[in-house]
Amino acid sequence: MNIGEASAASGVSAKMIRHYERIGLLPEAARSAAGYRRYDERDVHTLRFVRHARDLGFPLERIRELIGLWHDRERPSRQVKALAREHLAAIDAKLAELQAVKATLERLVQCCHGDERPDCPILDSLAGERPAA
């Protein structure tokens, strides 16, 4: 199948397929006599794997490791679980950071009168003129 068909079958854009090839996440595609990229079902399966891993927020280097583990039928599942736990810890840290940002913004919104007055604690905080606490 050509790149457009592989894109439709995998849910990964043609641009990203080329990118994944360039960085080595996907093996370099076979070429037709005319020089067009050709993909098979194994390539599409790998692209779906990458898309699902990206949907879960895994960074590309971790996806590279996961692909290696996926292809290694002798791998212990603890290696996969360790990568997933590490990613989960990063997500938890990001969530905590976002919750702190949300709490700060909620306090600022609560302090802002939102009327015709020119003073605005939101802008003051952004300008560093008033603490966000």
Backbone bond lengths (Angstrom), bond angles and torsions (degrees), N, CA, C in turn:
res aa  C-N    CA-C-N  psi(-1)  N-CA   C-N-CA  omega(-1)  CA-C   N-CA-C  phi
1 M - - - 1.460 - - 1.524 109.31 -
2 N 1.318 115.89 153.42 1.460 119.72 179.69 1.535 109.83 -84.79
3 I 1.318 116.56 178.70 1.464 120.46 -174.72 1.532 112.10 -64.43
4 G 1.323 117.75 -35.65 1.464 120.81 178.13 1.521 111.45 -64.95
5 E 1.323 115.84 -41.70 1.471 119.94 178.42 1.526 110.92 -68.43
6 A 1.330 116.74 -39.78 1.465 120.30 177.37 1.522 110.46 -64.81
7 S 1.313 115.78 -37.03 1.465 120.54 177.42 1.523 110.71 -63.37
8 A 1.325 116.29 -47.84 1.468 120.45 -179.77 1.525 111.08 -63.52
9 A 1.325 117.22 -39.43 1.464 121.28 -177.33 1.527 112.64 -72.68
10 S 1.336 116.83 -27.94 1.468 120.15 -175.22 1.516 114.17 -102.78
11 G 1.329 117.01 -20.93 1.463 119.67 -174.69 1.516 112.86 80.96
12 V 1.326 117.21 13.50 1.460 122.83 179.20 1.530 107.34 -110.44
13 S 1.325 116.96 131.96 1.464 119.85 -177.84 1.529 111.19 -64.82
14 A 1.314 115.30 154.52 1.464 120.54 177.95 1.529 110.48 -58.24
15 K 1.315 116.57 -39.22 1.466 120.50 178.85 1.526 110.59 -60.18
16 M 1.340 117.02 -43.73 1.462 120.12 -179.97 1.525 111.32 -71.14
17 I 1.320 117.95 -33.75 1.470 120.01 176.42 1.530 109.06 -59.98
18 R 1.325 116.97 -46.85 1.464 120.39 178.42 1.529 111.19 -61.43
19 H 1.339 115.39 -40.23 1.472 120.16 178.41 1.528 110.59 -62.89
20 Y 1.330 117.10 -47.03 1.462 120.54 -179.91 1.527 111.35 -61.90
21 E 1.310 116.95 -34.41 1.472 120.10 174.62 1.527 110.04 -66.06
22 R 1.312 115.36 -45.85 1.465 120.98 -176.47 1.530 111.48 -60.21
23 I 1.342 117.12 -38.37 1.470 119.79 -177.67 1.524 112.45 -92.90
24 G 1.316 116.84 0.60 1.452 120.60 174.02 1.518 116.74 86.99
25 L 1.331 117.98 10.12 1.473 119.53 175.07 1.521 110.73 -72.13
26 L 1.287 115.45 -31.54 1.463 122.81 178.71 1.527 106.57 -119.58
27 P 1.327 117.53 134.55 1.472 118.17 178.30 1.530 110.40 -59.33
28 E 1.307 115.20 151.40 1.461 119.92 177.58 1.526 108.89 -57.04
29 A 1.308 115.55 132.42 1.467 120.91 -176.12 1.520 111.10 -69.76
30 A 1.322 113.89 148.26 1.464 119.41 170.98 1.527 106.73 -65.68
31 R 1.306 116.20 159.59 1.471 120.53 -179.44 1.510 110.49 -121.09
32 S 1.321 114.16 143.37 1.469 119.80 174.93 1.526 108.30 -75.83
33 A 1.312 116.60 172.62 1.467 120.97 178.31 1.531 111.07 -58.68
34 A 1.338 115.93 -29.23 1.459 120.51 179.65 1.535 111.96 -86.47
35 G 1.322 117.13 -1.31 1.459 120.23 177.60 1.514 115.13 93.21
36 Y 1.323 117.89 4.55 1.462 120.87 179.10 1.525 110.69 -79.54
37 R 1.331 115.24 145.36 1.460 119.55 177.29 1.523 109.84 -66.13
38 R 1.345 115.41 141.85 1.462 121.96 177.65 1.524 108.11 -126.69
39 Y 1.315 116.18 134.20 1.464 122.12 -177.91 1.518 109.67 -122.90
40 D 1.338 115.14 151.62 1.460 119.68 175.90 1.530 108.91 -117.12
41 E 1.310 115.79 -178.48 1.477 120.51 -177.49 1.523 112.20 -61.36
42 R 1.323 117.25 -34.33 1.469 119.96 178.70 1.529 110.34 -63.13
43 D 1.329 116.58 -40.73 1.468 120.27 177.29 1.533 110.81 -62.87
44 V 1.316 116.14 -43.76 1.469 120.39 179.72 1.524 110.18 -63.73
45 H 1.320 116.51 -39.75 1.470 120.79 178.59 1.534 109.66 -61.96
46 T 1.328 116.78 -43.28 1.464 120.58 177.29 1.521 110.98 -63.76
47 L 1.316 117.47 -41.11 1.468 120.60 177.95 1.526 111.48 -62.49
48 R 1.312 116.88 -39.94 1.477 120.00 176.77 1.527 110.26 -63.55
49 F 1.316 116.14 -41.98 1.461 121.63 177.47 1.531 109.67 -57.17
50 V 1.326 115.79 -48.93 1.466 121.03 -179.96 1.531 110.13 -61.31
51 R 1.321 116.67 -44.35 1.470 119.93 -179.65 1.524 110.95 -61.15
52 H 1.323 117.22 -44.24 1.472 120.17 179.78 1.530 110.61 -64.43
53 A 1.329 116.36 -41.02 1.465 119.68 178.48 1.531 110.70 -64.70
54 R 1.327 116.91 -39.78 1.473 120.42 176.78 1.524 110.73 -65.48
55 D 1.338 116.13 -39.23 1.467 119.75 177.62 1.527 111.32 -59.46
56 L 1.328 116.65 -31.12 1.464 121.38 177.44 1.525 112.09 -85.40
57 G 1.321 115.99 0.41 1.457 120.38 175.09 1.512 116.06 85.87
58 F 1.332 118.33 9.90 1.455 119.83 178.67 1.527 109.67 -66.13
59 P 1.333 117.49 135.92 1.467 119.71 174.85 1.531 110.43 -72.01
60 L 1.310 116.21 159.71 1.462 121.21 -174.68 1.529 113.54 -57.46
61 E 1.318 117.67 -39.17 1.474 118.83 179.80 1.522 111.24 -65.10
62 R 1.321 117.50 -36.37 1.467 120.21 177.13 1.531 110.12 -69.96
63 I 1.325 115.87 -36.08 1.468 119.23 177.59 1.525 109.81 -63.92
64 R 1.301 116.40 -38.15 1.468 120.45 177.05 1.539 109.31 -59.24
65 E 1.329 116.30 -45.28 1.466 120.36 178.03 1.525 111.18 -64.09
66 L 1.322 116.34 -42.72 1.467 120.22 -179.80 1.532 111.47 -63.11
67 I 1.319 116.64 -39.21 1.469 119.78 177.89 1.531 109.42 -62.38
68 G 1.328 116.08 -43.69 1.460 119.69 177.92 1.523 111.42 -59.56
69 L 1.317 116.40 -43.09 1.469 120.15 178.65 1.530 111.31 -67.60
70 W 1.310 116.19 -37.86 1.465 121.39 179.62 1.523 110.95 -62.20
71 H 1.322 116.03 -40.29 1.463 120.44 -179.37 1.532 112.87 -76.87
72 D 1.325 116.63 -20.45 1.468 121.30 -179.36 1.527 109.63 -90.59
73 R 1.298 116.77 96.83 1.467 121.80 -177.81 1.522 112.66 -67.29
74 E 1.342 117.74 -12.47 1.469 121.96 -179.74 1.529 111.99 -94.67
75 R 1.328 117.08 -1.65 1.453 120.02 -174.33 1.534 110.76 -68.60
76 P 1.343 115.69 144.99 1.465 118.42 173.70 1.538 109.07 -78.30
77 S 1.305 116.24 139.01 1.473 119.76 -177.60 1.518 111.87 -64.69
78 R 1.341 117.59 -19.55 1.469 119.28 179.89 1.523 111.57 -61.81
79 Q 1.342 117.34 -28.63 1.464 119.83 177.63 1.528 110.48 -66.96
80 V 1.299 116.40 -41.51 1.464 120.98 178.80 1.525 109.51 -66.71
81 K 1.322 115.36 -44.64 1.465 119.83 -179.79 1.528 110.67 -61.85
82 A 1.325 117.21 -39.26 1.467 120.37 179.10 1.529 111.00 -62.20
83 L 1.331 117.12 -42.36 1.464 120.40 177.49 1.527 110.90 -63.97
84 A 1.325 116.03 -41.97 1.468 119.85 179.79 1.527 110.77 -65.88
85 R 1.324 116.93 -41.05 1.475 119.95 178.41 1.520 111.33 -64.52
86 E 1.320 116.48 -40.67 1.461 120.67 178.05 1.534 110.01 -60.62
87 H 1.329 115.51 -43.53 1.466 119.92 179.28 1.528 110.36 -66.05
88 L 1.312 116.78 -40.04 1.466 121.23 178.22 1.531 110.78 -61.46
89 A 1.325 116.97 -40.46 1.469 120.72 177.64 1.532 110.45 -63.09
90 A 1.327 116.91 -39.57 1.466 120.16 177.72 1.531 110.88 -65.10
91 I 1.321 116.34 -38.79 1.470 120.71 177.63 1.528 109.77 -64.72
92 D 1.338 116.82 -43.64 1.471 120.25 178.36 1.519 111.16 -59.85
93 A 1.334 116.84 -41.44 1.467 120.64 179.05 1.530 110.33 -64.50
94 K 1.323 116.32 -42.09 1.469 120.34 178.98 1.524 110.76 -65.15
95 L 1.339 116.11 -40.20 1.467 119.50 177.54 1.525 110.99 -61.84
96 A 1.324 117.50 -42.84 1.465 120.70 178.64 1.526 110.30 -61.54
97 E 1.319 115.72 -41.65 1.462 120.53 178.02 1.533 110.52 -62.76
98 L 1.313 117.14 -45.33 1.461 121.27 179.64 1.530 111.72 -65.46
99 Q 1.330 116.93 -36.38 1.465 120.17 177.80 1.522 111.12 -65.78
100 A 1.341 116.85 -37.49 1.462 120.26 176.60 1.527 110.60 -66.42
101 V 1.317 116.61 -41.95 1.465 120.75 177.18 1.524 110.08 -61.96
102 K 1.321 116.32 -43.59 1.470 121.12 179.56 1.523 110.94 -61.38
103 A 1.331 116.39 -44.47 1.472 119.96 -179.23 1.528 110.55 -62.79
104 T 1.325 116.48 -41.69 1.467 120.06 178.12 1.524 111.06 -63.05
105 L 1.308 116.52 -46.65 1.458 120.45 -179.70 1.526 111.23 -64.87
106 E 1.318 117.45 -38.22 1.471 119.93 176.78 1.523 110.89 -61.30
107 R 1.358 117.11 -41.76 1.472 120.39 178.34 1.527 110.36 -63.53
108 L 1.324 116.42 -42.26 1.465 119.48 179.82 1.528 111.34 -64.69
109 V 1.311 117.15 -42.85 1.464 121.01 178.54 1.521 109.76 -62.46
110 Q 1.317 116.34 -40.18 1.469 120.86 179.29 1.532 111.00 -63.97
111 C 1.330 116.86 -35.58 1.467 121.26 -177.95 1.532 112.95 -78.48
112 C 1.300 116.99 -21.48 1.462 120.35 -177.53 1.520 109.53 -80.41
113 H 1.318 116.32 130.55 1.464 120.79 -179.49 1.527 111.89 -71.24
114 G 1.311 116.75 -31.97 1.458 119.95 178.70 1.515 113.16 64.61
115 D 1.324 115.58 34.34 1.466 119.07 -179.13 1.526 109.67 -121.68
116 E 1.312 117.18 -149.18 1.470 121.64 -176.49 1.524 113.00 -83.87
117 R 1.319 117.89 -6.75 1.467 120.71 179.39 1.532 110.44 -68.21
118 P 1.321 117.13 143.69 1.473 120.08 -178.90 1.535 113.06 -78.42
119 D 1.353 117.23 -24.34 1.462 117.38 -177.91 1.527 110.26 -71.65
120 C 1.330 115.05 137.66 1.460 119.95 -176.38 1.528 109.14 -144.49
121 P 1.318 117.85 112.94 1.462 120.27 179.95 1.528 113.37 -64.46
122 I 1.308 117.12 -23.62 1.468 119.58 178.18 1.526 109.11 -67.02
123 L 1.336 116.02 -51.51 1.456 120.05 178.91 1.522 111.61 -64.85
124 D 1.347 116.87 -38.39 1.463 120.09 177.91 1.524 110.81 -60.62
125 S 1.308 116.27 -42.45 1.467 120.00 179.64 1.525 111.43 -65.91
126 L 1.318 116.72 -42.86 1.465 120.48 178.36 1.523 111.01 -62.46
127 A 1.313 116.10 -34.76 1.474 121.43 -179.77 1.540 111.12 -81.25
128 G 1.328 117.13 -5.55 1.455 120.50 -179.84 1.510 113.63 78.56
129 E 1.319 116.15 17.39 1.471 120.33 -177.05 1.520 112.49 -89.25
130 R 1.314 116.63 -17.51 1.452 120.81 -178.17 1.525 107.25 -144.82
131 P 1.323 117.37 135.89 1.475 118.05 -179.91 1.515 111.86 -62.67
132 A 1.334 114.75 146.04 1.467 120.88 -178.19 1.514 111.89 -77.98
133 A 1.303 118.89 -11.77 1.467 122.71 -177.44 1.491 109.32 -63.06
